Amino acid sequence: MVYVLVSVLCVLVYVLFFRHYVVAHYAGDAPAWFAYLVDKLQPRFSVEKHRFPVDFFLEKADQLIFRALLVIFLSGVLFHSLNKSVWQKFWAKETDASPIQRASLRILLYLGVIYFSRWLHEDLLEILIIKEFYQPISFYALFNLPYPNELAIHLMFALTLIGAFCAIFNFYPALMGAVVAFLFFVMQGYTLCFENINHRDVTLMYALLLFPIWLRSQEYSWVLKLIRACICVFYLMSGLEKSFTSHFTWFFSDTLLSYLYFFGKPAGLWLASHRGLVYLMSSLVLVLQLGFPIILFFRKLTFFFVLGAIAFHIGTAVVLGVGGFYHPWIFVHIFFISSSFFERFYASLPDILKKNTRRLFH
C-alpha cells in the first residue's frame, strides 16, 4: 500500500511541478538545472527538437516517469505483496550446478568471448574515422577519457584474448575472468559514446561481470541463478519496451509489418503478405518476452522458452536481416543448459581425452 501511495504522490508532483519544464526546455526557457539534466539524460535533445514536435518529448517524459514508478511498484510487489516464502525458497534452494558444469561453462563462455570480442575490435576500428563525434558518457566523461587510438584498440583486444585463453585453460580463471570482463566492458562502453544505443552485448556483458565470482569457489554457485535471472529480466524489459512504445497495442499493431517492408528481405516480404501470421508472430514474441521470467520458478518450461527465444532471434535474422545466427543473445542461453547434460557429455568422453583435459575440468 505504501508503494502505491508513493507512486501516486510522485505522479502528482511530476504533473503539477515538473511536466511543464519539458515544454519550457523545448522553447529554450527551462531553468539551468533542468537543461543540464536533460543534456545528460538525452544529449540529442537539441538536435531532435528540430525533427519532432513538443508532444513527442512530453510523451517520452511521461514514459520515463511511468517506468520509474513501475520499478517502485514492482519492488513493493516483490518484497511485500507476494508470498515471501516463494522468494526464500527460490534463493535457498540448492542450484543444480556442479564442478563439471562450472568448468564447461567457463570454457564455452570464454570461447564465446574470443569470438564476440572481435566484433567490438572491428567496431572500434571503424569508429576511428568519426572519432571527432565522440561524446564521453558515464565514467568516460568523469575521468575525461579520450577515444583510444589504433594501437590502444589493438592492445585492449589482445589483452582480452590473452585473458580469455588463460581462463579457458584454468590459469587463475577468476582473476583472468575479471580482467576480461573489465576490458570487454570498456570496449563496449566506447561504442556507446556516440549518442547511440546498442543492446547486442548486454546479456553477455552481465554474464562476464558475474561469472568470475563463481570461479572463485564452487560454493558461489548461486551466481548461476543470478545470471539466469539477469537474462530473464532483459527479456522482460524488451517486452515492456514494446508494450510502452506501442501504447500496449503491440499485439494488434502494424509495427512488425512496417519493419518487414522497411528492411525488404525476401522472407520478410513473404511474411508481410500474410497479415494474420504477422499478428500471430507479434503476439507470440510479446508473450515470450513478458513470460520469460516464469522459467526461474518453473524449470520444466525452460526448454520451451529457450527454444522459442532462439527461434525468435534466428527468425529476426531471416525476415529482417537484423542480428545473426551467431549472436550474443543466442549464445548466453548456454547458462540454461542443465548440469546433468554436462555430466553426461563429460562421462561420454574417451578416458585418454579426460586424462589430457583434466586440468580444464578440475
C-alpha positions, -999 to +999 in steps of 0.1 A: +000+000+000+029+024+008+044+018-026+010+027-043+008+059-023+044+068-032+036+062-068+005+083-068+024+111-050+052+110-075+027+113-104+011+143-088+044+160-081+055+154-117+023+166-133+020+197-111+056+209-107+079+193-134+060+184-165+058+219-178+096+222-177+096+198-207+077+224-228+099+252-214+131+234-223+117+228-258+113+266-261+147+273-245+133+288-213+138+260-188+160+265-156+197+258-160+195+227-137+167+211-158+185+219-191+217+203-176+197+172-165+181+168-200+215+172-217+229+143-195+199+120-200+191+129-236+221+145-253+204+145-287+175+167-275+189+198-290+191+181-324+159+161-322+137+190-312+141+203-347+126+170-360+098+163-336+070+184-320+069+191-283+042+164-278+067+138-288+090+148-259+061+151-234+052+115-243+088+104-237+089+122-204+057+106-193+070+072-203+102+078-183+082+086-152+058+057-157+088+033-160+103+046-128+070+042-110+067+007-124+100-002-108+088+012-074+055-006-077+071-040-087+097-036-059+067-034-035+051-064-050+083-084-048+091-076-013+057-073+004+027-084-017+040-118-029+044-147-005+079-142+008+084-179+011+084-182-027+115-160-029+132-175+001+126-209-014+140-198-048+173-184-034+177-210-007+171-240-030+202-258-040+212-250-076+218-279-100+253-266-106+283-290-105+320-286-109+318-301-143+291-277-153+311-247-140+342-259-159+322-265-191+305-231-189+339-215-183+353-230-214+322-221-235+319-186-221+355-176-229+355-192-262+325-170-269+345-140-257+372-148-282+346-149-310+325-119-300+353-096-289+365-094-325+332-076-333+340-050-307+375-047-321+362-042-356+336-017-343+362+004-325+384+005-356+356+015-378+345+043-354+380+058-356+370+077-388+343+095-369+361+099-336+355+137-338+319+130-328+330+112-296+308+122-267+320+105-235+294+093-211+294+078-176+329+073-162+344+081-196+332+117-190+340+115-153+377+107-159+378+126-192+389+095-211+398+102-248+388+078-276+416+052-280+439+053-309+445+023-331+474+009-310+453+011-278+424-007-296+447-035-307+462-037-272+428-040-255+417-067-279+450-086-275+447-085-237+411-097-239+422-127-260+451-135-236+428-133-206+402-155-223+427-181-232+441-181-196+406-186-182+398-214-207+430-233-196+422-227-159+451-204-153+440-180-125+405-182-140+388-159-116+414-132-120+416-136-157+378-136-159+377-103-141+403-088-164+383-100-195+351-085-180+367-052-174+383-049-209+351-061-226+331-036-206+355-007-215+355-016-252+317-020-253+313+013-235+334+032-261+309+022-288+281+038-268+298+072-266+285+083-300+249+090-289+237+056-299+223+026-280+233-010-289+219-039-269+238-066-288+263-074-260+242-066-229+233-101-218+269-113-224+283-083-205+263-092-174+274-128-176+310-118-179+307-095-149+292-121-126+309-153-137+343-147-122+326-147-087+316-183-093+351-191-105+365-182-071+347-211-054+321-237-062+302-225-031+292-194-051+270-214-074+242-190-067+259-169-094+244-192-120+209-184-107+217-147-108+230-148-144+198-167-154+177-141-136+195-112-154+188-128-188+152-133-179+149-097-168+164-084-200+137-104-220+111-089-197+124-054-203+123-060-240+087-070-238+078-040-216+096-017-240+075-030-269+044-025-248+052+010-237+063+023-271+033+008-288+009+021-261+001-016-253-012-022-289+018-044-300-005-075-302-026-059-330-004-031-343+013-029-377+047-023-361+062-056-372+046-053-406+062-019-412+096-033-402+092-062-427+085-037-455+113-014-444+140-040-444+127-056-475+141-091-471+126-118-493+115-139-463+101-108-446+081-097-476+066-132-479+056-130-442+042-095-447+018-109-474+002-130-446-011-103-422-027-128-399+006-146-395+023-113-388-001-105-359+003-140-346+041-137-346+039-103-329+017-117-302+040-148-296+071-126-294+055-104-267+042-134-248+077-150-249+095-119-237+070-110-209+067-145-198+104-155-199+110-150-161+085-178-154+112-203-161+130-192-129+103-208-109+090-235-133+121-252-146+102-276-168+093-248-191+129-238-197+133-259-228+103-244-245+111-207-237+147-211-246+138-228-278+113-201-285+139-174-278+164-189-301+138-193-328+129-156-323+165-144-328+170-166-358+137-155-372+147-119-368+179-125-387+159-143-415+130-119-420+146-086-410+183-092-416+190-079-380+213-098-357+225-131-369+227-168-363+258-164-341+246-137-318+254-130-280+217-132-271+215-167-286+249-177-271+240-168-234+214-195-234+242-219-225+236-209-189+202-227-190+218-260-200+213-284-171+242-298-151+231-334-160+238-327-197+273-315-190+279-345-167+267-370-193+288-353-220+319-354-199+313-390-189+310-400-226+345-386-234+372-412-240+394-419-210+425-406-227+408-373-236+396-370-199+432-376-188+446-349-212+420-324-203+419-330-165+433-295-158+405-279-178+377-296-158+392-295-123 
